[in-house]
């Protein structure tokens, strides 16, 4: 049965399904273009920051933690990788931590990164920009930083992952696939390789 015509039908414009789908396609295309422009702009800003060290200093990176501020001693020790914050507080209370040559027993003692901190006779430093990358190495890649013969290395796989210089921890043969750790944390590398 045919639908009865309404006197208002002449005012309603009907779109075909093809026209509706095309509208969605155009809208999606517009959003993709805007997203691409946004990320191109961000990449250009990042390149200018890397090229201009003065500008890089004036605009601190969001990713990197600010370590130039004063902080509690137990937080400093935990950021140096000695222990967790609670364990660091216990270490400080035991009296085995020296700051600038003086024994400190208060975990909340404020210090700056310029202060010299010695825990149990060993000088500690703040860890800056430590990077850890876990990679499932495929076959036909060499576990080395450089290859004079020009073969593919595992660093080719992670080249865009970080701007920090990282090294593989351990080795896998060329025809072996498996998990491989990359880091710039030398202390962790030594512990893992023992």
N, C-alpha and C positions, 0 to 999 in steps of 0.2 A: 504494500500500500504506500502510496506517495504521501510525503509529509505535506500538510496544508501550509501554504505560503502565508507568512505573517506580513502585515503592512510595514513592519520595521526592517525586513530583510534587505531592503535596498540601501539601508544605512550601514549594514554590517559587511565589512570586507573579509572574505574568507581567504585564508592562506592554504596553499596546498602543503602536503607533507614534505615534498621536496624543498619548498621555499623555507619551511621551518628548519629542516636539517641544514640547509645552506646558511641560514642565520646563525645556527650553533657553530658551524664550521668557521664562519668569519669571526665570530666572537672568540673562539679558541685560538685562532690564528693571531688575533690582535693581542691576546694575553701572552702567548708564546713570544711574540715580538717584543712586548714590553719587558718581559722577564729577561730575554737575551740582552736587551739594551741596558737593563739595570746591572746585570753581572758583567757586561763589558766595561761599564763605567767603574765598577768596583775593582776589576782587574787593572784598569788603567791607573786608578788611584794607588793601588798596591805597587805597581811598577814605579810610579813617580816617587813613592815613599822609599822604595829600595834604592832608587837612583840618587835621591837627594837625602843624605844623612842628617842634614840640619832639620828638614821637615819631619823626618822620622823621629827625631828626639822631641820635637814639639808636640807630636801627636802620638802618645803611647798606644801600643797595640792592645786591643781588647783581649786577645787570647793569652798574652803573657801576663803573669801576675806581677804586681808592683812590689818590689822588694826593697825599695829605697826608704820606706817608712819605718818608724820605730815599731817594734813588736815585742810581745812578752818572750822571755827567755825560753820557756818550754815550747812555744810555737817555733822559734828560731831553730831549736834543736831538732824538732820534728821535720821542719822543712829541709834541714841539712841531711836528713835520711838516717839519723842515728836510731830513732825509735818513734813510736807514736807519741801523741801529745801527753797522754796520761802517764806513760812510762817515763817521758822526759821530765815531767813534774817530780816523779819519784827520784830520778837521777839527780836533779837539782837539789832536792831536800837532803840527799845523802851527803852533799858537800863535795862532790867530785867534779864540779864545774867551775872553771875560772873564767872571768870576763876581764880582759885587760890586766891580767895578773892577780886579780882579787877573787877569792872564793865567794861565790854567791849561793845562798840557800833559799832564796825567794823565787819561785817559778814565774811570778808575774813581773819580775824585774825588767824594765823596758830597756831594750838595746837596739842599736842600729846595725845595718850590715857592715859598717866600717869598724865596729868593735871586734876585737880578737877573742874568740871563744874557744876554750880548750876543755874537752871532755875526757876525763880519765887519762890525761897526758897527751892526748891527740888533738891537734888543731882541726876544727871543722869549718866548713864553708857552706853558704847557702847554695842550694842546687837551683840553677837557672835553666829554664827552657829544656828540661829533660824530655826526650821523645822516646816512646816505645811503640814499635810497629811489629805486629805479628802477621806473618805472611805464609800462605800455603804455597810453597815453591813448586812450580810446574817443572816438567822435564825439559831438558835442553837449555837450561840456564846455569851459569857457573857461579858458585858462591865465592865471589871475590869483588873487590871494589873496582879494579881495572883489569882489562885483559889485553895484552899486547897483540894478540892474534885477531882481535876485533870480534870475538864471539859475544853473544848476549850474556849480560851479567844480571844478577838479582837486583842490583841498584837501578837497572833500567825499568824494572817493574814498579819501583816506589819513588821514582824521580820527582813526581809532582805531589807526593804525599806530605812533604815537609821541606822547609828551607834550611833546617839544621843539617849538619853533616852527621850521618849515622853510619854505623858499621854492623855487619852481620855478626851475631854471636854464634860461634860454632860453624860447622861446614856440612854441606850435603854434596854428594857426587852430582855430576852433570846429568846423569840419567836417572836420578832419584828425585821423587817428589816427597814433600813433607813440610812440617811446620818449621819456620825459621824466624828468629827474633832479631830485630834491628834496634839499636839504641845508641845514644851518645853518653850513656851512664856507664863510665868505666868501672866503677865499684861494683855495680850489678853484674857486668860482664865477667869480672874476675870471680865473683861468687858462683855464677852459673857454670863457669868452665872448670871449677875445682872438682 
